[in-house]
Amino acid sequence: MNSIAIELATKSAEKAQEMSIIGILGDSKGLVLFILIVLALSSLASIFIIFYKYFYLKNAHKQSNEFLDFFWKERALDSSYDKAKELTYSPIAKIFIAAYEELENIKKTGETKEGDLDYISRTLRKAITTQANSLESLVPYLATIGSTAPFVGLLGTVWGIMSSFINIASKGSASLLTVAPGIAEALIATAIGLFAAIPAVIAYNFYSDKIRVQISDMENFEKDFLNIVKRYIFSDKN
């Protein structure tokens, strides 16, 4: 009797060890294993993008404010150009550089006219588009991960439950030890899918708002700069 009790206790301990999360992940195979790998890689990619864009957008915002403070304080285009070249993260500094260089090319022709403002305006719009694309780079991947990871995890869940039913049919038993491994594996796939998706969705919404603010700042600077250049060109012309 004692030997039977010891054997049952040993088997229960072995099953408990097998039913740990690490044990379940180690025993995963086939489609579920592939799904778990895809979700893990997606989670790692999401974490990388989150941290990379955080520091990138933080530096962009900080340097743009630094450039605007300098620009409105100095009110000298040449000095602002030198300052802008030092601020490699600032999107506003970069659109200023593009507009200033276009203005210098116009001045080299020896004669300025009102139509030259259109060239500067187009240069600014092109530069804003380029910088907006740079700010938004990688962020759409967060939206993709956030929207697809739960469904990929759900696929793993469905497949795991199907495997459990197949296991029941093959063994002719519906005991907990028969169905638990497949159900647990399925639930882990769902959990990893949510773990990958939730931070990605939060970060996407957060960064999208930050990017909209910076694009708005660039558009406001475009209008202010065109007004300054308009007065500069006409005063120079007169």
NORJOBEL-V51024 format. One record per backbone hydrogen bond with DSSP energy under -1.0 kcal/mol. NH is the residue of the N-H (numbers start at 1). CO is the residue of the C=O. If there is no record, write none. Layout:
# NORJOBEL-V51024
nh:NH co:CO
nh:NH co:CO
This chain:
# NORJOBEL-V51024
nh:5 co:1
nh:6 co:2
nh:7 co:3
nh:8 co:4
nh:9 co:5
nh:10 co:6
nh:11 co:7
nh:12 co:8
nh:13 co:9
nh:14 co:10
nh:15 co:11
nh:16 co:12
nh:17 co:13
nh:18 co:14
nh:19 co:15
nh:20 co:17
nh:24 co:20
nh:25 co:21
nh:26 co:22
nh:27 co:23
nh:34 co:30
nh:35 co:31
nh:36 co:32
nh:37 co:33
nh:38 co:34
nh:39 co:35
nh:40 co:36
nh:41 co:37
nh:42 co:38
nh:43 co:39
nh:44 co:40
nh:45 co:41
nh:46 co:42
nh:47 co:43
nh:48 co:44
nh:49 co:45
nh:50 co:46
nh:51 co:47
nh:52 co:48
nh:53 co:49
nh:54 co:50
nh:55 co:51
nh:56 co:52
nh:57 co:53
nh:58 co:54
nh:59 co:55
nh:60 co:56
nh:61 co:57
nh:62 co:58
nh:63 co:59
nh:64 co:60
nh:65 co:61
nh:66 co:62
nh:67 co:63
nh:68 co:64
nh:69 co:65
nh:70 co:66
nh:71 co:67
nh:72 co:68
nh:73 co:69
nh:74 co:70
nh:75 co:71
nh:80 co:76
nh:81 co:77
nh:82 co:78
nh:83 co:79
nh:84 co:80
nh:85 co:81
nh:86 co:83
nh:88 co:86
nh:94 co:90
nh:95 co:91
nh:96 co:92
nh:97 co:93
nh:98 co:94
nh:99 co:95
nh:100 co:96
nh:101 co:97
nh:102 co:98
nh:103 co:99
nh:104 co:100
nh:105 co:101
nh:106 co:102
nh:107 co:103
nh:108 co:104
nh:109 co:106
nh:110 co:107
nh:116 co:113
nh:117 co:114
nh:118 co:115
nh:120 co:116
nh:121 co:117
nh:122 co:118
nh:123 co:119
nh:124 co:120
nh:125 co:121
nh:126 co:122
nh:127 co:123
nh:128 co:124
nh:129 co:125
nh:130 co:126
nh:131 co:127
nh:132 co:128
nh:133 co:129
nh:134 co:130
nh:135 co:131
nh:136 co:132
nh:139 co:136
nh:142 co:139
nh:143 co:139
nh:144 co:140
nh:145 co:141
nh:146 co:142
nh:147 co:143
nh:148 co:144
nh:149 co:145
nh:152 co:148
nh:153 co:149
nh:154 co:150
nh:155 co:151
nh:156 co:152
nh:157 co:153
nh:158 co:154
nh:159 co:155
nh:160 co:156
nh:161 co:157
nh:162 co:158
nh:163 co:159
nh:164 co:160
nh:165 co:161
nh:166 co:162
nh:167 co:163
nh:168 co:164
nh:169 co:165
nh:170 co:166
nh:171 co:167
nh:172 co:168
nh:179 co:175
nh:180 co:176
nh:183 co:179
nh:184 co:180
nh:185 co:181
nh:186 co:182
nh:187 co:183
nh:188 co:184
nh:189 co:185
nh:190 co:186
nh:191 co:187
nh:192 co:188
nh:193 co:189
nh:194 co:190
nh:195 co:191
nh:196 co:192
nh:197 co:193
nh:198 co:194
nh:201 co:197
nh:202 co:198
nh:203 co:199
nh:204 co:200
nh:205 co:201
nh:206 co:202
nh:207 co:203
nh:208 co:204
nh:209 co:205
nh:210 co:206
nh:211 co:207
nh:212 co:208
nh:213 co:209
nh:214 co:210
nh:215 co:211
nh:216 co:212
nh:217 co:213
nh:218 co:214
nh:219 co:215
nh:220 co:216
nh:221 co:217
nh:222 co:218
nh:223 co:219
nh:224 co:220
nh:225 co:221
nh:226 co:222
nh:227 co:223
nh:228 co:224
nh:229 co:225
nh:230 co:226
nh:231 co:227
nh:232 co:228
nh:233 co:229
nh:234 co:230
nh:235 co:231
nh:236 co:232
nh:237 co:233
nh:238 co:234
